[in-house]
Amino acid sequence: MKHVRHFTPSLFLSLVHVCLVQANYAPYFFDNGARSTNGNMALLSLSEDTPVGTHVYTLNGTDPEGDTVTYGLAYEAGLRRYFSVDENLGNVTLIEELDREKEDEIEVIVSISDGLSTVSEKVRILVMDANDESPEFINTPYIVQVPENTPSGSSIFKIEAVDKDTGSGGSITYFLQNIHANKFTIDRHSGVLRIKTGVTLDYEKSRTHFVVVVAKDGGGKLRGDNKVFSATTIVTVNVEDVQDTPPMFIGTPYYGYVYEDTLAGSEVLTVVALDGDRGKPNSIHYCIVNGSEGSFEISNTTGAISVIKSPNQLKKEVYELKVQASEVSQEGDTSVYAFAMVTIRVVDLNNHPPTFYGENGPQNRFELTMYEHPPEGEILRGLKITVNDSDQGANAKFNLRLVGLGGIFQVVPQTVLNEAQVTIIVENSAAIDYEKFKVLTFKLLAIEVNTPEKFSSTADIVIRLLDTNDNVPKFSSDYYIARIPENSPGGSNVVAVTATDPDSGLWGEVKYSIYGTGADLFLIHPSTGIIYTQPWAVLDAEVYSKYNFYVKAEDTDGKYSLAEVFITVLDVNDHSPEFNENIQEKTMIIGSPVKIEAIDQDAEEPNNIVDYSIMQADPANVFDIDQSTGEIKLKSYIRSLDIIHNITKNKDCIWSVVVQAKDRGSPSFSTTAVLKIDITEETLHKGPMAAFLMQTKDNPMKALGVLAGVMGIMVLITIMISTAMFWRNKRSNKIMPVRRIIKKRQIPQSRTIRMEWLKFKRPSNAAEKFVVEDDAQSLHNENSNNNIQVAPVPPTAPLPPPPPALAPRGDTPGWRVPTVSGSLTPKSIKKQLKKRGHGSAHNALVSELKMKFEKRNAAIGEPHI
């Protein structure tokens, strides 16, 4: 019988858990060595200049079961946290700045965990040095006391500096700034300061020396760059005095004076000597070696020299004393000494200042009256001045100079000894001007030269000037510009000129006059300078608008100046616009304007600008006029004669228009005229000749003159050709061929043919006139202008062909050409018509003209020629 063990589920789970726990192995770090960047951070070394935030290491380990591991960093209590770790990736980051000088090793507990087991290890991280420290001097400040007799090359002090860095960055060398100008030298390694070889210290020349010492490290890496740091300090070297210098006199050379009133026993001067060794000076003993001759003595302790005789007992004027100064040591010994020379002069007492004298004794004010602008170099002889100083020798020497007016006068002499006669000379004549100064006042100064008192005295010089006529009248301007309206009456003021003469009296009075080609219409008041028009003067800007002339300002001696006057006559609107003589009748072709023109004789705008307008028209609302150009045209809806016939019953199409020409002046003037306009349609004839004839239809005599001229030219050309052929045949020796082209000559018409379309009027005088009669209106036009121009008798020319036989119309008294104006302004005939070609267009136009003349002759009832 077998026994079977039955397991419950809970018991089974417990057995499985036990088996799993026993099978779980702990995770572990890889040990990749000291120079590895991943592992357990053992023996990791970091430079102290590693920037914060740098990824410095990667923790790396594994779990035997292959479970995911996490990493951690921990620090013992009280230690600074320098690193942080990413628990999943193991990346270690620097979070605190390193400083090897403060902490060269960092202990960190690194851990690795698979979730069940955690393994921790304590590692040490070495902080490597970087050259981030500068040398520092210790035991500063440095003050050294050195006796001045210390031998050259001696060591006097040792400077010491430290650098916390290691290696080359911690090694220090020393050197001095301004080594060439320095009395010292330093050992670069030990820092020992010495007196430079061949150099000695001297307390009397320099008591203190300031030595600048530089300490420099050996350099090293810092954040990837090679850096060298240095520091400086100052060593103060105080030189101690030693008794090695003789005494010295202060304030040499010495001079003293004994004056005539000096009392015996009076002190003349004091000499001073000091021990050359200023640090520990000895006392000084004074004595006179020689030169006093029993007249002077000196104090042994103070150095005061006194005169022991009265001045009148002194036999010499100058005494030279030799004074000795000796050092007395603390033991009472007299060792070193020095000498100085003292000069004492016996002089007269300077107790008299310079004094000025006139003719009657001492005087301090001198006056003179003279004319302005005397010649330069002239002596002011009216001034009698003498100057004197009663002292003797140098005390009587003084200088003279003028005070108050520089550069106008000069004094002679400038240096005086005892006494001199003073002379004042003119130096600048232009400055002596009555118009600037009526009175010149200045001082004459006498001042001693070589005396300590510098006694002086002054005298007042007063010069009153008299005026001369030395100025020319001067205008306020070189030219004057004036304007005057043209309608100003005679005697109107134009402009006032002003001239001044600074001279006084009669010499300053100015008289005005004018002259020049433009001065005829003007006058000037001789005293006031007002320029006005002549009483009879009439100014007209349209005739002459610009005047210029000269005005003269003259004083009583005839000195004068000129100015130019420019006068502009201002235009006034005093003319009305005037229409020209051809305004009575115009012919208008439908579609083309007619132009009227009026001229305003005013000189300037806007007085001569003309505006045109239609005042009245019969019928109205048919015409438009351009305000500026005067062009008259039909309303835009009128395009043919049929429209015109619908407007009016007047079949002749001649309308009266009242036009106005008005200027733009103020006040404005205007002129009106009645214009008769004959409206026609455009002719069917084309070509330049037809256009010309149409343009001259209002003036048929112009057309006849042109035709006559053309025919004359043709005759002249024919004569020249015939003459040339004649002379060529006459000179030729050849026999001309028999074959010729013979052209039959046309038989000219008889000159007695009656020209029914022209009428000649024979005046009573010998000169015949060729006149074309106009309508009855020509006898009396609307402007009452009945003048007839006279022209010479036209030359004889071939007669035009006879007019064609045309039957007159019964409903009208005469035949009218619809394209030519029915009335002409009276004009003189310049030339007769000459024969032209027989073109159809020309013949038709000539026929029209002849028919028009026949109609006019029939209306007048005069016989034909």
Stockholm file with secondary structure:
# STOCKHOLM 1.0

chainA/1-865         MKHVRHFTPSLFLSLVHVCLVQANYAPYFFDNGARSTNGNMALLSLSEDTPVGTHVYTLNGTDPEGDTVTYGLAYEAGLRRYFSVDENLGNVTLIEELDREKEDEIEVIVSISDGLSTVSEKVRILVMDANDESPEFINTPYIVQVPENTPSGSSIFKIEAVDKDTGSGGSITYFLQNIHANKFTIDRHSGVLRIKTGVTLDYEKSRTHFVVVVAKDGGGKLRGDNKVFSATTIVTVNVEDVQDTPPMFIGTPYYGYVYEDTLAGSEVLTVVALDGDRGKPNSIHYCIVNGSEGSFEISNTTGAISVIKSPNQLKKEVYELKVQASEVSQEGDTSVYAFAMVTIRVVDLNNHPPTFYGENGPQNRFELTMYEHPPEGEILRGLKITVNDSDQGANAKFNLRLVGLGGIFQVVPQTVLNEAQVTIIVENSAAIDYEKFKVLTFKLLAIEVNTPEKFSSTADIVIRLLDTNDNVPKFSSDYYIARIPENSPGGSNVVAVTATDPDSGLWGEVKYSIYGTGADLFLIHPSTGIIYTQPWAVLDAEVYSKYNFYVKAEDTDGKYSLAEVFITVLDVNDHSPEFNENIQEKTMIIGSPVKIEAIDQDAEEPNNIVDYSIMQADPANVFDIDQSTGEIKLKSYIRSLDIIHNITKNKDCIWSVVVQAKDRGSPSFSTTAVLKIDITEETLHKGPMAAFLMQTKDNPMKALGVLAGVMGIMVLITIMISTAMFWRNKRSNKIMPVRRIIKKRQIPQSRTIRMEWLKFKRPSNAAEKFVVEDDAQSLHNENSNNNIQVAPVPPTAPLPPPPPALAPRGDTPGWRVPTVSGSLTPKSIKKQLKKRGHGSAHNALVSELKMKFEKRNAAIGEPHI
#=GR chainA/1-865 SS CCCCCCCCHHHHHHHHHHHHHHHCCCCEECCCCTTCSEESCTTCEEETTCCTTCEEEEECEECTTCCCCEEEEECCTTCCCCEEECTTTCEEEECSCCCTTTCSEEEEEEEEECSSCEEEEEEEEEEECCSCCCCEECSCCEEEEEETTCCTTCEEEECCEECCSCGGGGCEEEEESSCTTCSEEECTTTCEEEECTTCCCCTTTCSEEEEEEEEEECCEEETTEEECCEEEEEEEEEEECCSCCCCEEESCSEEEEEETTCCTTCEEEECEEECSCCSSCCEEEEEEEECCTTSEEECTTTCEEEECSCGGGCCCSEEEEEEEEEEECTTSCEEEEEEEEEEEEEECCCCCCCEEEETTEECSEEEEEEESSCCTTCBCTTCCEEEECCSCGGGGEEEEEEESSTTTEEEECSEEESEEEEEEEECCSTTCCTTTCSEEEEEEEEEESSCSSCCEEEEEEEEEEECCSCCCCEESSSEEEEEEETTCCTTCEEEECCEECCSCGGGGCCEEEEESGGGTTEEECTTTCEEEECTTCCCCTTTCCEEEEEEEEECTTSCEEEEEEEEEEECCCCCCCEECGGGSEEEEETTSCEECCEECCCSSTTTTCEEEEEEEEESSSSEEECTTTCEEEECTTCCSHHHHHHHCSCTTCEEEEEEEEEECSSSCCEEEEEEEEEEECCCSCCSHHHHHHHHTTTCHHHHHHHHHHHHHHHHHHHHHHHHHHHHHHHHCCSCCCSCCCCCCCCCCCCTTCCCTTCCCBCCSSSSCBCCCCCCGGGGSCTTCCCCCCCCCCCCCCCCCCCCCCCCCCSSSSSCCCTTSCSCCCCCCCCSCCCCCCCCHHHHHHHHHHHHHHHHHHHHHTCCCC
#=GC SS_cons         CCCCCCCCHHHHHHHHHHHHHHHCCCCEECCCCTTCSEESCTTCEEETTCCTTCEEEEECEECTTCCCCEEEEECCTTCCCCEEECTTTCEEEECSCCCTTTCSEEEEEEEEECSSCEEEEEEEEEEECCSCCCCEECSCCEEEEEETTCCTTCEEEECCEECCSCGGGGCEEEEESSCTTCSEEECTTTCEEEECTTCCCCTTTCSEEEEEEEEEECCEEETTEEECCEEEEEEEEEEECCSCCCCEEESCSEEEEEETTCCTTCEEEECEEECSCCSSCCEEEEEEEECCTTSEEECTTTCEEEECSCGGGCCCSEEEEEEEEEEECTTSCEEEEEEEEEEEEEECCCCCCCEEEETTEECSEEEEEEESSCCTTCBCTTCCEEEECCSCGGGGEEEEEEESSTTTEEEECSEEESEEEEEEEECCSTTCCTTTCSEEEEEEEEEESSCSSCCEEEEEEEEEEECCSCCCCEESSSEEEEEEETTCCTTCEEEECCEECCSCGGGGCCEEEEESGGGTTEEECTTTCEEEECTTCCCCTTTCCEEEEEEEEECTTSCEEEEEEEEEEECCCCCCCEECGGGSEEEEETTSCEECCEECCCSSTTTTCEEEEEEEEESSSSEEECTTTCEEEECTTCCSHHHHHHHCSCTTCEEEEEEEEEECSSSCCEEEEEEEEEEECCCSCCSHHHHHHHHTTTCHHHHHHHHHHHHHHHHHHHHHHHHHHHHHHHHCCSCCCSCCCCCCCCCCCCTTCCCTTCCCBCCSSSSCBCCCCCCGGGGSCTTCCCCCCCCCCCCCCCCCCCCCCCCCCSSSSSCCCTTSCSCCCCCCCCSCCCCCCCCHHHHHHHHHHHHHHHHHHHHHTCCCC
//
